[in-house]
Amino acid sequence: TEIYTPLGYPCHPISALQHQGTDALLSLLDGKCTLIAGHSGTGKSTLLNSLIPDLDLATQAISALYETGQHTTTYSEMYQLPSPHSGWIIDTPGIKAFGTLEMSEEDTSHFFREFFAYSSDCRFANCTHLHEPGCAVLKALEEGRIAPSRYKSYLSILQDQHSGPYRPEQ
């Protein structure tokens, strides 16, 4: 939350295993149809088991070898939220990577609020924030005003763009 809350993204700490924050989450989901998406092994099914009594979705323990969760869900399924709440929640298989469509390298930084705020001070209008002299985003990163994890995500998206499409054109 220390990275995202100052950027204007609402954050809600939750522990599915200890059932902390789940009542507040149910209130946020009430009356809506919500899709739960995320990387494989991040605990999406564990969270749903915590939110919906008797759901009993298959889950796996943390891998001792890799110290990460393990892929379990193999298809998407929608479940009704428990009474007195209304609404639905959809469990999905884990995501390995997100593809980007029709987004230029120069535009990618616009999807990072903090990058966009600093980018107007870059020396070059088409700055990619990778290596250009006078880059205000790189300066903010060096000074700790941009979280290294956010910059790493930015680089990962740029790398995915250069990897080509996930599905060949039909």
PyRosetta script that sets phi, psi and omega in degrees:
from pyrosetta import init, pose_from_sequence

init()
pose = pose_from_sequence("TEIYTPLGYPCHPISALQHQGTDALLSLLDGKCTLIAGHSGTGKSTLLNSLIPDLDLATQAISALYETGQHTTTYSEMYQLPSPHSGWIIDTPGIKAFGTLEMSEEDTSHFFREFFAYSSDCRFANCTHLHEPGCAVLKALEEGRIAPSRYKSYLSILQDQHSGPYRPEQ")
pose.set_psi(1, -24.7)
pose.set_omega(1, -177.1)
pose.set_phi(2, -67.6)
pose.set_psi(2, -21.3)
pose.set_omega(2, 177.3)
pose.set_phi(3, -89.8)
pose.set_psi(3, -45.0)
pose.set_omega(3, -169.2)
pose.set_phi(4, -87.7)
pose.set_psi(4, -34.5)
pose.set_omega(4, -179.5)
pose.set_phi(5, -59.6)
pose.set_psi(5, -45.7)
pose.set_omega(5, 177.9)
pose.set_phi(6, -63.5)
pose.set_psi(6, -19.9)
pose.set_omega(6, 178.4)
pose.set_phi(7, -85.1)
pose.set_psi(7, -4.0)
pose.set_omega(7, 178.6)
pose.set_phi(8, 95.6)
pose.set_psi(8, 10.2)
pose.set_omega(8, 177.2)
pose.set_phi(9, -94.1)
pose.set_psi(9, 124.3)
pose.set_omega(9, 177.9)
pose.set_phi(10, -66.1)
pose.set_psi(10, 135.3)
pose.set_omega(10, 179.2)
pose.set_phi(11, -124.8)
pose.set_psi(11, 140.3)
pose.set_omega(11, -177.7)
pose.set_phi(12, -133.5)
pose.set_psi(12, 101.8)
pose.set_omega(12, 179.4)
pose.set_phi(13, -61.9)
pose.set_psi(13, 133.6)
pose.set_omega(13, -177.3)
pose.set_phi(14, -140.9)
pose.set_psi(14, 141.8)
pose.set_omega(14, 168.8)
pose.set_phi(15, -125.3)
pose.set_psi(15, 106.6)
pose.set_omega(15, -179.6)
pose.set_phi(16, -65.2)
pose.set_psi(16, -38.4)
pose.set_omega(16, -177.3)
pose.set_phi(17, -70.7)
pose.set_psi(17, -31.5)
pose.set_omega(17, -179.7)
pose.set_phi(18, -101.4)
pose.set_psi(18, 4.0)
pose.set_omega(18, 179.4)
pose.set_phi(19, 54.5)
pose.set_psi(19, 42.0)
pose.set_omega(19, 177.1)
pose.set_phi(20, -104.6)
pose.set_psi(20, 129.1)
pose.set_omega(20, 178.4)
pose.set_phi(21, 83.6)
pose.set_psi(21, -2.2)
pose.set_omega(21, -176.7)
pose.set_phi(22, -73.0)
pose.set_psi(22, -33.8)
pose.set_omega(22, 177.5)
pose.set_phi(23, -64.9)
pose.set_psi(23, -41.7)
pose.set_omega(23, 178.2)
pose.set_phi(24, -64.7)
pose.set_psi(24, -38.4)
pose.set_omega(24, 178.6)
pose.set_phi(25, -65.4)
pose.set_psi(25, -42.8)
pose.set_omega(25, 178.0)
pose.set_phi(26, -58.8)
pose.set_psi(26, -38.3)
pose.set_omega(26, 177.8)
pose.set_phi(27, -64.6)
pose.set_psi(27, -38.6)
pose.set_omega(27, 177.8)
pose.set_phi(28, -67.2)
pose.set_psi(28, -33.0)
pose.set_omega(28, -177.7)
pose.set_phi(29, -84.8)
pose.set_psi(29, -14.6)
pose.set_omega(29, -174.4)
pose.set_phi(30, -54.5)
pose.set_psi(30, 128.4)
pose.set_omega(30, 177.1)
pose.set_phi(31, 79.6)
pose.set_psi(31, 7.6)
pose.set_omega(31, -176.8)
pose.set_phi(32, -120.7)
pose.set_psi(32, 164.8)
pose.set_omega(32, 169.5)
pose.set_phi(33, -109.8)
pose.set_psi(33, 116.5)
pose.set_omega(33, -171.4)
pose.set_phi(34, -120.8)
pose.set_psi(34, 134.7)
pose.set_omega(34, 176.1)
pose.set_phi(35, -104.1)
pose.set_psi(35, 129.0)
pose.set_omega(35, 177.7)
pose.set_phi(36, -97.4)
pose.set_psi(36, 118.3)
pose.set_omega(36, -179.2)
pose.set_phi(37, -129.4)
pose.set_psi(37, 151.1)
pose.set_omega(37, 177.9)
pose.set_phi(38, 171.7)
pose.set_psi(38, 176.0)
pose.set_omega(38, -179.8)
pose.set_phi(39, -63.2)
pose.set_psi(39, 157.2)
pose.set_omega(39, 176.8)
pose.set_phi(40, -58.7)
pose.set_psi(40, 137.6)
pose.set_omega(40, 173.8)
pose.set_phi(41, 77.3)
pose.set_psi(41, 17.7)
pose.set_omega(41, -178.7)
pose.set_phi(42, -92.0)
pose.set_psi(42, -2.3)
pose.set_omega(42, 174.6)
pose.set_phi(43, 100.2)
pose.set_psi(43, 22.3)
pose.set_omega(43, -179.9)
pose.set_phi(44, -61.4)
pose.set_psi(44, -47.6)
pose.set_omega(44, -179.7)
pose.set_phi(45, -68.4)
pose.set_psi(45, -36.1)
pose.set_omega(45, 176.4)
pose.set_phi(46, -61.7)
pose.set_psi(46, -41.5)
pose.set_omega(46, 177.6)
pose.set_phi(47, -62.2)
pose.set_psi(47, -45.2)
pose.set_omega(47, -179.6)
pose.set_phi(48, -63.9)
pose.set_psi(48, -38.6)
pose.set_omega(48, 176.0)
pose.set_phi(49, -60.6)
pose.set_psi(49, -34.2)
pose.set_omega(49, 179.2)
pose.set_phi(50, -73.3)
pose.set_psi(50, -35.1)
pose.set_omega(50, -177.5)
pose.set_phi(51, -78.4)
pose.set_psi(51, -34.1)
pose.set_omega(51, -172.9)
pose.set_phi(52, -120.0)
pose.set_psi(52, 104.3)
pose.set_omega(52, -179.7)
pose.set_phi(53, -56.9)
pose.set_psi(53, 143.4)
pose.set_omega(53, 177.2)
pose.set_phi(54, 68.2)
pose.set_psi(54, 12.3)
pose.set_omega(54, 179.2)
pose.set_phi(55, -70.9)
pose.set_psi(55, -47.2)
pose.set_omega(55, 173.8)
pose.set_phi(56, 56.5)
pose.set_psi(56, 47.6)
pose.set_omega(56, 173.9)
pose.set_phi(57, -69.0)
pose.set_psi(57, 148.8)
pose.set_omega(57, 178.6)
pose.set_phi(58, -66.3)
pose.set_psi(58, 135.1)
pose.set_omega(58, 175.7)
pose.set_phi(59, -137.4)
pose.set_psi(59, 166.1)
pose.set_omega(59, 177.4)
pose.set_phi(60, -129.7)
pose.set_psi(60, 157.9)
pose.set_omega(60, 177.2)
pose.set_phi(61, -71.4)
pose.set_psi(61, 162.3)
pose.set_omega(61, 175.0)
pose.set_phi(62, -62.6)
pose.set_psi(62, 136.2)
pose.set_omega(62, 178.7)
pose.set_phi(63, -66.4)
pose.set_psi(63, 123.6)
pose.set_omega(63, 178.1)
pose.set_phi(64, -66.7)
pose.set_psi(64, -32.4)
pose.set_omega(64, -178.1)
pose.set_phi(65, -71.5)
pose.set_psi(65, -47.2)
pose.set_omega(65, -174.8)
pose.set_phi(66, -103.3)
pose.set_psi(66, -9.3)
pose.set_omega(66, -177.6)
pose.set_phi(67, 55.8)
pose.set_psi(67, 39.7)
pose.set_omega(67, 176.4)
pose.set_phi(68, -135.5)
pose.set_psi(68, 166.0)
pose.set_omega(68, 174.9)
pose.set_phi(69, -69.8)
pose.set_psi(69, 169.5)
pose.set_omega(69, -177.1)
pose.set_phi(70, -122.2)
pose.set_psi(70, 144.7)
pose.set_omega(70, 179.3)
pose.set_phi(71, -61.8)
pose.set_psi(71, 128.2)
pose.set_omega(71, -179.7)
pose.set_phi(72, -129.5)
pose.set_psi(72, -49.8)
pose.set_omega(72, -175.4)
pose.set_phi(73, -70.8)
pose.set_psi(73, 132.4)
pose.set_omega(73, -176.4)
pose.set_phi(74, -113.0)
pose.set_psi(74, -10.6)
pose.set_omega(74, 178.1)
pose.set_phi(75, -152.2)
pose.set_psi(75, 160.0)
pose.set_omega(75, 179.6)
pose.set_phi(76, -83.0)
pose.set_psi(76, 142.9)
pose.set_omega(76, 177.0)
pose.set_phi(77, -148.4)
pose.set_psi(77, 143.5)
pose.set_omega(77, -177.4)
pose.set_phi(78, -104.0)
pose.set_psi(78, 137.5)
pose.set_omega(78, -178.8)
pose.set_phi(79, -127.9)
pose.set_psi(79, 145.1)
pose.set_omega(79, 177.7)
pose.set_phi(80, -80.3)
pose.set_psi(80, 138.8)
pose.set_omega(80, 177.2)
pose.set_phi(81, -68.7)
pose.set_psi(81, 151.0)
pose.set_omega(81, -177.3)
pose.set_phi(82, -71.9)
pose.set_psi(82, 149.6)
pose.set_omega(82, 175.8)
pose.set_phi(83, -62.9)
pose.set_psi(83, 141.7)
pose.set_omega(83, 13.9)
pose.set_phi(84, -88.7)
pose.set_psi(84, 8.3)
pose.set_omega(84, -178.6)
pose.set_phi(85, -82.0)
pose.set_psi(85, 153.6)
pose.set_omega(85, 172.5)
pose.set_phi(86, -117.8)
pose.set_psi(86, 161.2)
pose.set_omega(86, 179.3)
pose.set_phi(87, 120.4)
pose.set_psi(87, 178.7)
pose.set_omega(87, -174.8)
pose.set_phi(88, -136.0)
pose.set_psi(88, 154.4)
pose.set_omega(88, 176.5)
pose.set_phi(89, -135.7)
pose.set_psi(89, 137.7)
pose.set_omega(89, -175.9)
pose.set_phi(90, -112.2)
pose.set_psi(90, 123.6)
pose.set_omega(90, 174.6)
pose.set_phi(91, -89.6)
pose.set_psi(91, 137.2)
pose.set_omega(91, -177.9)
pose.set_phi(92, -127.7)
pose.set_psi(92, 155.3)
pose.set_omega(92, 172.6)
pose.set_phi(93, -63.9)
pose.set_psi(93, 158.1)
pose.set_omega(93, -180.0)
pose.set_phi(94, -64.8)
pose.set_psi(94, 153.6)
pose.set_omega(94, -179.7)
pose.set_phi(95, -104.1)
pose.set_psi(95, 133.1)
pose.set_omega(95, 177.4)
pose.set_phi(96, -88.0)
pose.set_psi(96, -34.7)
pose.set_omega(96, 179.6)
pose.set_phi(97, -162.0)
pose.set_psi(97, 155.6)
pose.set_omega(97, 175.5)
pose.set_phi(98, -102.6)
pose.set_psi(98, 131.8)
pose.set_omega(98, 175.0)
pose.set_phi(99, -91.0)
pose.set_psi(99, 151.2)
pose.set_omega(99, 176.9)
pose.set_phi(100, -117.6)
pose.set_psi(100, 139.7)
pose.set_omega(100, -178.8)
pose.set_phi(101, -119.0)
pose.set_psi(101, 135.8)
pose.set_omega(101, 173.4)
pose.set_phi(102, 49.1)
pose.set_psi(102, 43.3)
pose.set_omega(102, 177.2)
pose.set_phi(103, -124.3)
pose.set_psi(103, 119.2)
pose.set_omega(103, -178.2)
pose.set_phi(104, -75.8)
pose.set_psi(104, 159.9)
pose.set_omega(104, 178.0)
pose.set_phi(105, -57.9)
pose.set_psi(105, -41.1)
pose.set_omega(105, -179.0)
pose.set_phi(106, -66.2)
pose.set_psi(106, -32.3)
pose.set_omega(106, -178.2)
pose.set_phi(107, -80.7)
pose.set_psi(107, -20.1)
pose.set_omega(107, -175.5)
pose.set_phi(108, -56.1)
pose.set_psi(108, -41.1)
pose.set_omega(108, -177.8)
pose.set_phi(109, -65.4)
pose.set_psi(109, -20.6)
pose.set_omega(109, 179.9)
pose.set_phi(110, -66.8)
pose.set_psi(110, -18.6)
pose.set_omega(110, -180.0)
pose.set_phi(111, -87.1)
pose.set_psi(111, 0.8)
pose.set_omega(111, 174.7)
pose.set_phi(112, -111.6)
pose.set_psi(112, 104.4)
pose.set_omega(112, -172.7)
pose.set_phi(113, -50.1)
pose.set_psi(113, -44.7)
pose.set_omega(113, -176.1)
pose.set_phi(114, -71.3)
pose.set_psi(114, -32.0)
pose.set_omega(114, 175.9)
pose.set_phi(115, -65.8)
pose.set_psi(115, -46.0)
pose.set_omega(115, -177.5)
pose.set_phi(116, -59.6)
pose.set_psi(116, -38.7)
pose.set_omega(116, -179.6)
pose.set_phi(117, -63.3)
pose.set_psi(117, -37.3)
pose.set_omega(117, -179.1)
pose.set_phi(118, -87.3)
pose.set_psi(118, -24.2)
pose.set_omega(118, -170.7)
pose.set_phi(119, -62.5)
pose.set_psi(119, -24.1)
pose.set_omega(119, 178.7)
pose.set_phi(120, -67.5)
pose.set_psi(120, -16.3)
pose.set_omega(120, 178.7)
pose.set_phi(121, -95.6)
pose.set_psi(121, 2.4)
pose.set_omega(121, 176.9)
pose.set_phi(122, -69.8)
pose.set_psi(122, 148.3)
pose.set_omega(122, 179.8)
pose.set_phi(123, -61.8)
pose.set_psi(123, -37.5)
pose.set_omega(123, -176.7)
pose.set_phi(124, -110.7)
pose.set_psi(124, 135.0)
pose.set_omega(124, -178.7)
pose.set_phi(125, -64.5)
pose.set_psi(125, -30.1)
pose.set_omega(125, -179.3)
pose.set_phi(126, -101.5)
pose.set_psi(126, 31.0)
pose.set_omega(126, -178.7)
pose.set_phi(127, -60.5)
pose.set_psi(127, 132.9)
pose.set_omega(127, 177.2)
pose.set_phi(128, -95.3)
pose.set_psi(128, -5.1)
pose.set_omega(128, 178.0)
pose.set_phi(129, 64.1)
pose.set_psi(129, 34.3)
pose.set_omega(129, 178.9)
pose.set_phi(130, -110.3)
pose.set_psi(130, -46.2)
pose.set_omega(130, -171.9)
pose.set_phi(131, -153.2)
pose.set_psi(131, -3.2)
pose.set_omega(131, -173.7)
pose.set_phi(132, -67.1)
pose.set_psi(132, 139.5)
pose.set_omega(132, 174.3)
pose.set_phi(133, -67.4)
pose.set_psi(133, 145.2)
pose.set_omega(133, 178.9)
pose.set_phi(134, 75.4)
pose.set_psi(134, 22.5)
pose.set_omega(134, -179.8)
pose.set_phi(135, -81.3)
pose.set_psi(135, 117.1)
pose.set_omega(135, -179.2)
pose.set_phi(136, -71.2)
pose.set_psi(136, -28.6)
pose.set_omega(136, 178.7)
pose.set_phi(137, -68.5)
pose.set_psi(137, -45.7)
pose.set_omega(137, 177.9)
pose.set_phi(138, -63.5)
pose.set_psi(138, -36.7)
pose.set_omega(138, 177.4)
pose.set_phi(139, -64.1)
pose.set_psi(139, -44.1)
pose.set_omega(139, 179.2)
pose.set_phi(140, -63.8)
pose.set_psi(140, -36.8)
pose.set_omega(140, 176.9)
pose.set_phi(141, -63.4)
pose.set_psi(141, -47.8)
pose.set_omega(141, 179.7)
pose.set_phi(142, -61.1)
pose.set_psi(142, -34.0)
pose.set_omega(142, -177.9)
pose.set_phi(143, -87.2)
pose.set_psi(143, 2.0)
pose.set_omega(143, 177.6)
pose.set_phi(144, 80.4)
pose.set_psi(144, 13.5)
pose.set_omega(144, 179.0)
pose.set_phi(145, -88.7)
pose.set_psi(145, -9.4)
pose.set_omega(145, 172.4)
pose.set_phi(146, -124.7)
pose.set_psi(146, 131.9)
pose.set_omega(146, -178.4)
pose.set_phi(147, -68.0)
pose.set_psi(147, 132.1)
pose.set_omega(147, 177.6)
pose.set_phi(148, -55.0)
pose.set_psi(148, -34.6)
pose.set_omega(148, 179.7)
pose.set_phi(149, -65.2)
pose.set_psi(149, -34.6)
pose.set_omega(149, 177.8)
pose.set_phi(150, -69.1)
pose.set_psi(150, -40.7)
pose.set_omega(150, 178.9)
pose.set_phi(151, -66.9)
pose.set_psi(151, -37.1)
pose.set_omega(151, 177.2)
pose.set_phi(152, -62.5)
pose.set_psi(152, -40.6)
pose.set_omega(152, 176.4)
pose.set_phi(153, -62.1)
pose.set_psi(153, -41.7)
pose.set_omega(153, 177.5)
pose.set_phi(154, -59.0)
pose.set_psi(154, -48.2)
pose.set_omega(154, 179.0)
pose.set_phi(155, -61.9)
pose.set_psi(155, -37.6)
pose.set_omega(155, 179.3)
pose.set_phi(156, -63.9)
pose.set_psi(156, -41.2)
pose.set_omega(156, 178.0)
pose.set_phi(157, -64.6)
pose.set_psi(157, -43.4)
pose.set_omega(157, 178.3)
pose.set_phi(158, -61.3)
pose.set_psi(158, -40.5)
pose.set_omega(158, 179.7)
pose.set_phi(159, -64.3)
pose.set_psi(159, -41.0)
pose.set_omega(159, 178.2)
pose.set_phi(160, -61.9)
pose.set_psi(160, -36.3)
pose.set_omega(160, 179.5)
pose.set_phi(161, -63.7)
pose.set_psi(161, -34.6)
pose.set_omega(161, -178.5)
pose.set_phi(162, -81.7)
pose.set_psi(162, -11.2)
pose.set_omega(162, -179.1)
pose.set_phi(163, -80.7)
pose.set_psi(163, -10.6)
pose.set_omega(163, -179.9)
pose.set_phi(164, 91.2)
pose.set_psi(164, 176.5)
pose.set_omega(164, -176.9)
pose.set_phi(165, -68.9)
pose.set_psi(165, 151.4)
pose.set_omega(165, 177.2)
pose.set_phi(166, -75.2)
pose.set_psi(166, -31.1)
pose.set_omega(166, 178.6)
pose.set_phi(167, -123.5)
pose.set_psi(167, 130.1)
pose.set_omega(167, 178.2)
pose.set_phi(168, -65.4)
pose.set_psi(168, 149.5)
pose.set_omega(168, 178.1)
pose.set_phi(169, -60.7)
pose.set_psi(169, 139.6)
pose.set_omega(169, -179.4)
pose.set_phi(170, -84.0)
pose.dump_pdb("model.pdb")
